[in-house]
Amino acid sequence: MKRSRINDIMAAADEMMRHYGFTLPPFAYWTPDQFKARTDARRVIEGRCGWDITDYGQGRFDQMGLFLFTLRNGSLADLQRGGGMCYAEKLLISRQDQLSPMHTHVIKAEDIINRGGATLVVELFGSDDKGNFAADRGGLVRCDGIDTPYSPGMKLKLAPGESVTLMPGDWHAFWGEGGDVLIGEVSTVNDDVTDNVFREPIGRFAEIDEDVAPTHLLVSDYERWLA
């Protein structure tokens, strides 16, 4: 993805989030130079909090892509010992008919919440006994606190205010129907580097063409820009 396109997506996403009453934390608006100058941002960096825009390495963001902003993220060490900050929170934007492709998680359980906009469609499949994608298996999810069985390939449609709880092994893809959707995600500690298992062999992060300077850094920039 071109950095200029990423900068534009950030600006449009910020506008949409503000439209629905969400304001990002101060670190969202640091310039790269301000970020480099901070000596107190270790937890932001280690938790990979911040901007995340991906086309899954496919170069077709409008058709397959996702905007994310990680607001807060706990630590895997706390999760492993069973106490402390074991949770994470994100805001996402799924554009109309923009696919976030079929995947599951090994560790993370997550609530996916339609925070505003159009309809969020979540397509669901179950796992086989080894946790692999199973085209012939369904499962059970919780929709706004109500246990809801799903058949393989079921397309759950969430209106604003509605949510679904997905557990490890619930394979899912999602997109906006009828317009763009602002999504909330509340989950177990988030690890986007190792805990996304895609059905197809695709990447989690975009490859960046640095045609202009970044307005703000992506979480995938931290290792290179803040070393």
QUIRA-V198979 format. One record per residue. N is the residue number from 1. D_CENTER is the distance of its C-alpha to the mean C-alpha in Angstrom with 2 decimals. Layout:
BEGIN
n=N d_center=D_CENTER
n=N d_center=D_CENTER
END
This chain:
BEGIN
n=1 d_center=17.60
n=2 d_center=20.13
n=3 d_center=19.48
n=4 d_center=21.19
n=5 d_center=18.68
n=6 d_center=15.78
n=7 d_center=17.95
n=8 d_center=18.54
n=9 d_center=14.94
n=10 d_center=14.44
n=11 d_center=17.62
n=12 d_center=16.89
n=13 d_center=13.51
n=14 d_center=15.46
n=15 d_center=18.18
n=16 d_center=16.20
n=17 d_center=14.71
n=18 d_center=18.31
n=19 d_center=19.68
n=20 d_center=18.05
n=21 d_center=19.23
n=22 d_center=16.36
n=23 d_center=17.42
n=24 d_center=15.42
n=25 d_center=17.19
n=26 d_center=19.93
n=27 d_center=18.34
n=28 d_center=16.00
n=29 d_center=19.27
n=30 d_center=20.98
n=31 d_center=22.35
n=32 d_center=22.24
n=33 d_center=25.82
n=34 d_center=25.13
n=35 d_center=22.33
n=36 d_center=24.85
n=37 d_center=27.49
n=38 d_center=25.70
n=39 d_center=27.07
n=40 d_center=25.24
n=41 d_center=21.56
n=42 d_center=21.44
n=43 d_center=19.02
n=44 d_center=16.53
n=45 d_center=16.90
n=46 d_center=17.09
n=47 d_center=14.03
n=48 d_center=12.08
n=49 d_center=11.44
n=50 d_center=11.19
n=51 d_center=10.18
n=52 d_center=7.90
n=53 d_center=8.98
n=54 d_center=9.41
n=55 d_center=12.01
n=56 d_center=11.76
n=57 d_center=15.20
n=58 d_center=16.83
n=59 d_center=17.92
n=60 d_center=17.23
n=61 d_center=14.36
n=62 d_center=15.90
n=63 d_center=16.13
n=64 d_center=13.15
n=65 d_center=10.21
n=66 d_center=7.11
n=67 d_center=7.02
n=68 d_center=4.87
n=69 d_center=7.34
n=70 d_center=7.79
n=71 d_center=10.96
n=72 d_center=12.44
n=73 d_center=12.39
n=74 d_center=15.41
n=75 d_center=17.26
n=76 d_center=17.70
n=77 d_center=21.43
n=78 d_center=21.37
n=79 d_center=19.58
n=80 d_center=22.19
n=81 d_center=25.06
n=82 d_center=23.93
n=83 d_center=24.04
n=84 d_center=22.55
n=85 d_center=19.01
n=86 d_center=17.17
n=87 d_center=14.13
n=88 d_center=10.92
n=89 d_center=9.46
n=90 d_center=6.69
n=91 d_center=7.29
n=92 d_center=5.72
n=93 d_center=8.51
n=94 d_center=9.53
n=95 d_center=13.02
n=96 d_center=16.02
n=97 d_center=16.28
n=98 d_center=13.36
n=99 d_center=12.29
n=100 d_center=9.07
n=101 d_center=11.55
n=102 d_center=12.95
n=103 d_center=11.68
n=104 d_center=12.12
n=105 d_center=12.01
n=106 d_center=15.26
n=107 d_center=14.86
n=108 d_center=11.90
n=109 d_center=12.69
n=110 d_center=10.39
n=111 d_center=11.39
n=112 d_center=9.65
n=113 d_center=11.77
n=114 d_center=13.05
n=115 d_center=13.89
n=116 d_center=15.97
n=117 d_center=17.00
n=118 d_center=17.70
n=119 d_center=17.12
n=120 d_center=13.86
n=121 d_center=14.94
n=122 d_center=13.61
n=123 d_center=15.79
n=124 d_center=16.76
n=125 d_center=18.84
n=126 d_center=20.22
n=127 d_center=21.09
n=128 d_center=24.51
n=129 d_center=26.30
n=130 d_center=24.65
n=131 d_center=21.05
n=132 d_center=21.03
n=133 d_center=19.98
n=134 d_center=22.90
n=135 d_center=23.67
n=136 d_center=26.37
n=137 d_center=24.74
n=138 d_center=23.12
n=139 d_center=22.23
n=140 d_center=21.68
n=141 d_center=18.81
n=142 d_center=19.27
n=143 d_center=18.96
n=144 d_center=19.70
n=145 d_center=21.71
n=146 d_center=23.56
n=147 d_center=23.59
n=148 d_center=23.03
n=149 d_center=24.00
n=150 d_center=22.43
n=151 d_center=24.28
n=152 d_center=22.84
n=153 d_center=21.15
n=154 d_center=21.07
n=155 d_center=19.03
n=156 d_center=18.08
n=157 d_center=18.16
n=158 d_center=16.77
n=159 d_center=18.56
n=160 d_center=17.66
n=161 d_center=17.97
n=162 d_center=17.38
n=163 d_center=14.91
n=164 d_center=14.59
n=165 d_center=14.39
n=166 d_center=13.34
n=167 d_center=15.10
n=168 d_center=15.18
n=169 d_center=16.96
n=170 d_center=15.63
n=171 d_center=14.64
n=172 d_center=12.50
n=173 d_center=11.62
n=174 d_center=10.96
n=175 d_center=12.14
n=176 d_center=14.01
n=177 d_center=17.69
n=178 d_center=20.34
n=179 d_center=18.27
n=180 d_center=15.00
n=181 d_center=12.82
n=182 d_center=11.27
n=183 d_center=8.91
n=184 d_center=8.93
n=185 d_center=7.39
n=186 d_center=10.23
n=187 d_center=10.52
n=188 d_center=12.75
n=189 d_center=12.53
n=190 d_center=9.40
n=191 d_center=10.50
n=192 d_center=8.41
n=193 d_center=11.95
n=194 d_center=13.67
n=195 d_center=11.87
n=196 d_center=10.24
n=197 d_center=13.28
n=198 d_center=13.52
n=199 d_center=16.57
n=200 d_center=17.59
n=201 d_center=18.09
n=202 d_center=15.47
n=203 d_center=13.77
n=204 d_center=10.24
n=205 d_center=11.19
n=206 d_center=13.50
n=207 d_center=17.17
n=208 d_center=18.44
n=209 d_center=21.81
n=210 d_center=23.13
n=211 d_center=25.21
n=212 d_center=24.97
n=213 d_center=24.11
n=214 d_center=20.59
n=215 d_center=20.41
n=216 d_center=17.85
n=217 d_center=16.47
n=218 d_center=13.07
n=219 d_center=12.03
n=220 d_center=13.29
n=221 d_center=16.52
n=222 d_center=17.44
n=223 d_center=19.44
n=224 d_center=21.50
n=225 d_center=21.97
n=226 d_center=22.46
n=227 d_center=24.47
END
